[in-house]
């Protein structure tokens, strides 16, 4: 588990896949990907987010980290632009 400090948030970036009618899965290029993620953990200074929240964040922000085969993004809370409600 990654425990962020101060006002940082750990996200699991959503991998966007598109499936064709014949069942072929196409992944998007890095430049075309959406900036969507699921909150995995929050630092002690973050008040508006909690684990499991789906968010939109600014592109090209944060630091990528890979742990036990899972890719995470560690980002300052100020670069999270919106919550997505169900």
PANUMI-406381 format. One record per atom (N, C-alpha, C): residue in three letters; atom name; y, z, x. Coordinates in nm, 2 decimals, always signed. Layout:
BEGIN
<r ALA CA <Y Z X>>,
...
// end
This chain:
BEGIN
<r UNK N <-0.12 +0.00 +0.08>>,
<r UNK CA <+0.00 +0.00 +0.00>>,
<r UNK C <+0.12 +0.00 +0.09>>,
<r UNK N <+0.22 -0.08 +0.05>>,
<r UNK CA <+0.35 -0.08 +0.12>>,
<r UNK C <+0.45 +0.00 +0.04>>,
<r UNK N <+0.51 +0.11 +0.10>>,
<r UNK CA <+0.61 +0.19 +0.04>>,
<r UNK C <+0.74 +0.16 +0.10>>,
<r UNK N <+0.83 +0.09 +0.02>>,
<r UNK CA <+0.96 +0.06 +0.07>>,
<r UNK C <+1.05 +0.18 +0.08>>,
<r UNK N <+1.15 +0.16 +0.17>>,
<r UNK CA <+1.25 +0.27 +0.19>>,
<r UNK C <+1.38 +0.23 +0.12>>,
<r UNK N <+1.47 +0.33 +0.10>>,
<r UNK CA <+1.61 +0.31 +0.05>>,
<r UNK C <+1.61 +0.22 -0.08>>,
<r UNK N <+1.68 +0.11 -0.07>>,
<r UNK CA <+1.70 +0.02 -0.19>>,
<r UNK C <+1.62 -0.11 -0.18>>,
<r UNK N <+1.50 -0.10 -0.12>>,
<r UNK CA <+1.41 -0.22 -0.11>>,
<r UNK C <+1.31 -0.22 -0.22>>,
<r UNK N <+1.26 -0.34 -0.25>>,
<r UNK CA <+1.16 -0.36 -0.35>>,
<r UNK C <+1.05 -0.44 -0.29>>,
<r UNK N <+0.92 -0.41 -0.32>>,
<r UNK CA <+0.81 -0.49 -0.28>>,
<r UNK C <+0.76 -0.58 -0.40>>,
<r UNK N <+0.76 -0.71 -0.38>>,
<r UNK CA <+0.72 -0.80 -0.49>>,
<r UNK C <+0.60 -0.87 -0.45>>,
<r UNK N <+0.52 -0.91 -0.55>>,
<r UNK CA <+0.41 -1.00 -0.54>>,
<r UNK C <+0.47 -1.13 -0.59>>,
<r UNK N <+0.50 -1.23 -0.50>>,
<r UNK CA <+0.55 -1.36 -0.55>>,
<r UNK C <+0.45 -1.43 -0.64>>,
<r UNK N <+0.50 -1.48 -0.75>>,
<r UNK CA <+0.41 -1.56 -0.84>>,
<r UNK C <+0.38 -1.69 -0.78>>,
<r UNK N <+0.26 -1.73 -0.77>>,
<r UNK CA <+0.22 -1.86 -0.73>>,
<r UNK C <+0.21 -1.95 -0.85>>,
<r UNK N <+0.29 -2.05 -0.84>>,
<r UNK CA <+0.30 -2.14 -0.96>>,
<r UNK C <+0.21 -2.26 -0.94>>,
<r UNK N <+0.12 -2.28 -1.03>>,
<r UNK CA <+0.02 -2.39 -1.03>>,
<r UNK C <+0.04 -2.47 -1.16>>,
<r UNK N <+0.02 -2.60 -1.14>>,
<r UNK CA <+0.02 -2.69 -1.26>>,
<r UNK C <-0.12 -2.75 -1.27>>,
<r UNK N <-0.18 -2.76 -1.39>>,
<r UNK CA <-0.31 -2.82 -1.40>>,
<r UNK C <-0.29 -2.95 -1.48>>,
<r UNK N <-0.35 -3.06 -1.42>>,
<r UNK CA <-0.34 -3.19 -1.49>>,
<r UNK C <-0.44 -3.19 -1.60>>,
<r UNK N <-0.43 -3.30 -1.68>>,
<r UNK CA <-0.52 -3.31 -1.80>>,
<r UNK C <-0.67 -3.32 -1.76>>,
<r UNK N <-0.69 -3.37 -1.64>>,
<r UNK CA <-0.83 -3.38 -1.59>>,
<r UNK C <-0.88 -3.25 -1.52>>,
<r UNK N <-0.79 -3.15 -1.51>>,
<r UNK CA <-0.83 -3.02 -1.46>>,
<r UNK C <-0.80 -3.00 -1.31>>,
<r UNK N <-0.73 -3.09 -1.25>>,
<r UNK CA <-0.69 -3.08 -1.11>>,
<r UNK C <-0.57 -2.98 -1.10>>,
<r UNK N <-0.58 -2.89 -1.01>>,
<r UNK CA <-0.47 -2.79 -0.99>>,
<r UNK C <-0.38 -2.83 -0.88>>,
<r UNK N <-0.25 -2.84 -0.91>>,
<r UNK CA <-0.15 -2.88 -0.82>>,
<r UNK C <-0.06 -2.77 -0.79>>,
<r UNK N <-0.04 -2.73 -0.66>>,
<r UNK CA <+0.05 -2.63 -0.63>>,
<r UNK C <+0.19 -2.69 -0.60>>,
<r UNK N <+0.29 -2.61 -0.62>>,
<r UNK CA <+0.43 -2.66 -0.59>>,
<r UNK C <+0.46 -2.65 -0.44>>,
<r UNK N <+0.55 -2.74 -0.40>>,
<r UNK CA <+0.60 -2.73 -0.26>>,
<r UNK C <+0.69 -2.60 -0.25>>,
<r UNK N <+0.70 -2.55 -0.13>>,
<r UNK CA <+0.79 -2.43 -0.10>>,
<r UNK C <+0.93 -2.46 -0.15>>,
<r UNK N <+0.98 -2.58 -0.13>>,
<r UNK CA <+1.12 -2.60 -0.18>>,
<r UNK C <+1.14 -2.61 -0.33>>,
<r UNK N <+1.03 -2.64 -0.40>>,
<r UNK CA <+1.04 -2.65 -0.55>>,
<r UNK C <+0.99 -2.53 -0.62>>,
<r UNK N <+0.95 -2.42 -0.55>>,
<r UNK CA <+0.89 -2.31 -0.62>>,
<r UNK C <+1.00 -2.23 -0.69>>,
<r UNK N <+0.95 -2.16 -0.80>>,
<r UNK CA <+1.04 -2.07 -0.87>>,
<r UNK C <+1.05 -1.94 -0.79>>,
<r UNK N <+1.15 -1.87 -0.81>>,
<r UNK CA <+1.17 -1.74 -0.75>>,
<r UNK C <+1.13 -1.63 -0.85>>,
<r UNK N <+1.01 -1.62 -0.88>>,
<r UNK CA <+0.95 -1.52 -0.97>>,
<r UNK C <+0.86 -1.43 -0.90>>,
<r UNK N <+0.86 -1.30 -0.94>>,
<r UNK CA <+0.77 -1.21 -0.88>>,
<r UNK C <+0.74 -1.09 -0.97>>,
<r UNK N <+0.64 -1.02 -0.93>>,
<r UNK CA <+0.60 -0.89 -1.00>>,
<r UNK C <+0.63 -0.78 -0.91>>,
<r UNK N <+0.70 -0.68 -0.96>>,
<r UNK CA <+0.73 -0.56 -0.88>>,
<r UNK C <+0.60 -0.48 -0.85>>,
<r UNK N <+0.58 -0.46 -0.72>>,
<r UNK CA <+0.46 -0.39 -0.67>>,
<r UNK C <+0.50 -0.24 -0.64>>,
<r UNK N <+0.62 -0.22 -0.59>>,
<r UNK CA <+0.66 -0.08 -0.55>>,
<r UNK C <+0.81 -0.09 -0.53>>,
<r UNK N <+0.88 +0.03 -0.55>>,
<r UNK CA <+1.02 +0.04 -0.53>>,
<r UNK C <+1.06 +0.15 -0.44>>,
<r UNK N <+1.17 +0.14 -0.37>>,
<r UNK CA <+1.22 +0.25 -0.29>>,
<r UNK C <+1.29 +0.35 -0.37>>,
<r UNK N <+1.32 +0.47 -0.31>>,
<r UNK CA <+1.37 +0.58 -0.39>>,
<r UNK C <+1.51 +0.56 -0.44>>,
<r UNK N <+1.59 +0.47 -0.39>>,
<r UNK CA <+1.72 +0.45 -0.44>>,
<r UNK C <+1.73 +0.34 -0.55>>,
<r UNK N <+1.61 +0.28 -0.59>>,
<r UNK CA <+1.61 +0.18 -0.69>>,
<r UNK C <+1.58 +0.25 -0.83>>,
<r UNK N <+1.68 +0.23 -0.92>>,
<r UNK CA <+1.67 +0.30 -1.05>>,
<r UNK C <+1.63 +0.21 -1.16>>,
<r UNK N <+1.66 +0.08 -1.16>>,
<r UNK CA <+1.64 -0.01 -1.28>>,
<r UNK C <+1.51 -0.08 -1.28>>,
<r UNK N <+1.42 -0.07 -1.18>>,
<r UNK CA <+1.30 -0.14 -1.17>>,
<r UNK C <+1.18 -0.05 -1.16>>,
<r UNK N <+1.07 -0.09 -1.21>>,
<r UNK CA <+0.94 -0.01 -1.20>>,
<r UNK C <+0.83 -0.11 -1.17>>,
<r UNK N <+0.72 -0.05 -1.12>>,
<r UNK CA <+0.60 -0.13 -1.09>>,
<r UNK C <+0.56 -0.21 -1.22>>,
<r UNK N <+0.53 -0.34 -1.20>>,
<r UNK CA <+0.48 -0.42 -1.31>>,
<r UNK C <+0.59 -0.51 -1.37>>,
<r UNK N <+0.72 -0.48 -1.34>>,
<r UNK CA <+0.82 -0.56 -1.40>>,
<r UNK C <+0.82 -0.70 -1.34>>,
<r UNK N <+0.84 -0.80 -1.42>>,
<r UNK CA <+0.85 -0.94 -1.38>>,
<r UNK C <+1.00 -0.97 -1.36>>,
<r UNK N <+1.03 -1.03 -1.24>>,
<r UNK CA <+1.17 -1.05 -1.21>>,
<r UNK C <+1.20 -1.19 -1.15>>,
<r UNK N <+1.33 -1.22 -1.16>>,
<r UNK CA <+1.37 -1.34 -1.09>>,
<r UNK C <+1.46 -1.30 -0.97>>,
<r UNK N <+1.43 -1.35 -0.85>>,
<r UNK CA <+1.51 -1.31 -0.73>>,
<r UNK C <+1.57 -1.43 -0.67>>,
<r UNK N <+1.67 -1.41 -0.59>>,
<r UNK CA <+1.74 -1.51 -0.51>>,
<r UNK C <+1.64 -1.58 -0.42>>,
<r UNK N <+1.65 -1.71 -0.41>>,
<r UNK CA <+1.56 -1.79 -0.32>>,
<r UNK C <+1.60 -1.76 -0.18>>,
<r UNK N <+1.50 -1.76 -0.09>>,
<r UNK CA <+1.52 -1.75 +0.06>>,
<r UNK C <+1.57 -1.61 +0.10>>,
<r UNK N <+1.54 -1.51 +0.02>>,
<r UNK CA <+1.58 -1.37 +0.05>>,
<r UNK C <+1.45 -1.29 +0.08>>,
<r UNK N <+1.47 -1.19 +0.16>>,
<r UNK CA <+1.36 -1.10 +0.18>>,
<r UNK C <+1.27 -1.13 +0.30>>,
<r UNK N <+1.17 -1.05 +0.33>>,
<r UNK CA <+1.08 -1.07 +0.44>>,
<r UNK C <+0.94 -1.07 +0.39>>,
<r UNK N <+0.86 -1.17 +0.43>>,
<r UNK CA <+0.72 -1.19 +0.39>>,
<r UNK C <+0.64 -1.10 +0.47>>,
<r UNK N <+0.54 -1.04 +0.40>>,
<r UNK CA <+0.44 -0.95 +0.47>>,
<r UNK C <+0.30 -0.98 +0.41>>,
<r UNK N <+0.20 -0.99 +0.50>>,
<r UNK CA <+0.07 -1.01 +0.45>>,
<r UNK C <-0.02 -0.89 +0.49>>,
<r UNK N <-0.08 -0.83 +0.38>>,
<r UNK CA <-0.16 -0.71 +0.40>>,
<r UNK C <-0.29 -0.73 +0.32>>,
<r UNK N <-0.40 -0.72 +0.39>>,
<r UNK CA <-0.54 -0.73 +0.33>>,
<r UNK C <-0.55 -0.85 +0.25>>,
<r UNK N <-0.50 -0.96 +0.30>>,
<r UNK CA <-0.51 -1.09 +0.23>>,
<r UNK C <-0.41 -1.12 +0.12>>,
<r UNK N <-0.33 -1.03 +0.09>>,
<r UNK CA <-0.23 -1.04 -0.02>>,
<r UNK C <-0.09 -1.06 +0.05>>,
<r UNK N <-0.02 -1.16 +0.00>>,
<r UNK CA <+0.12 -1.18 +0.05>>,
<r UNK C <+0.22 -1.11 -0.04>>,
<r UNK N <+0.31 -1.04 +0.03>>,
<r UNK CA <+0.41 -0.96 -0.04>>,
<r UNK C <+0.55 -1.01 +0.01>>,
<r UNK N <+0.65 -0.98 -0.07>>,
<r UNK CA <+0.79 -1.01 -0.03>>,
<r UNK C <+0.87 -0.87 -0.04>>,
<r UNK N <+0.93 -0.83 +0.07>>,
<r UNK CA <+1.01 -0.71 +0.07>>,
<r UNK C <+1.15 -0.75 +0.07>>,
<r UNK N <+1.23 -0.71 -0.04>>,
<r UNK CA <+1.36 -0.76 -0.07>>,
<r UNK C <+1.45 -0.65 -0.11>>,
<r UNK N <+1.58 -0.66 -0.08>>,
<r UNK CA <+1.68 -0.56 -0.13>>,
<r UNK C <+1.69 -0.58 -0.28>>,
<r UNK N <+1.71 -0.47 -0.35>>,
<r UNK CA <+1.72 -0.47 -0.49>>,
<r UNK C <+1.84 -0.56 -0.54>>,
<r UNK N <+1.94 -0.57 -0.46>>,
<r UNK CA <+2.06 -0.64 -0.50>>,
<r UNK C <+2.03 -0.79 -0.51>>,
<r UNK N <+1.92 -0.84 -0.45>>,
<r UNK CA <+1.89 -0.98 -0.46>>,
<r UNK C <+1.80 -1.01 -0.58>>,
<r UNK N <+1.77 -0.91 -0.65>>,
<r UNK CA <+1.69 -0.94 -0.78>>,
<r UNK C <+1.80 -0.96 -0.89>>,
<r UNK N <+1.79 -1.08 -0.95>>,
<r UNK CA <+1.89 -1.12 -1.04>>,
<r UNK C <+1.86 -1.08 -1.19>>,
<r UNK N <+1.74 -1.08 -1.23>>,
<r UNK CA <+1.71 -1.05 -1.37>>,
<r UNK C <+1.57 -1.00 -1.39>>,
<r UNK N <+1.55 -0.93 -1.50>>,
<r UNK CA <+1.42 -0.89 -1.55>>,
<r UNK C <+1.38 -0.99 -1.65>>,
<r UNK N <+1.25 -1.02 -1.66>>,
<r UNK CA <+1.19 -1.11 -1.76>>,
<r UNK C <+1.12 -1.02 -1.86>>,
<r UNK N <+1.16 -1.02 -1.98>>,
<r UNK CA <+1.09 -0.94 -2.08>>,
<r UNK C <+0.98 -1.02 -2.15>>,
<r UNK N <+0.88 -0.95 -2.20>>,
<r UNK CA <+0.77 -1.02 -2.27>>,
<r UNK C <+0.80 -1.05 -2.41>>,
// end
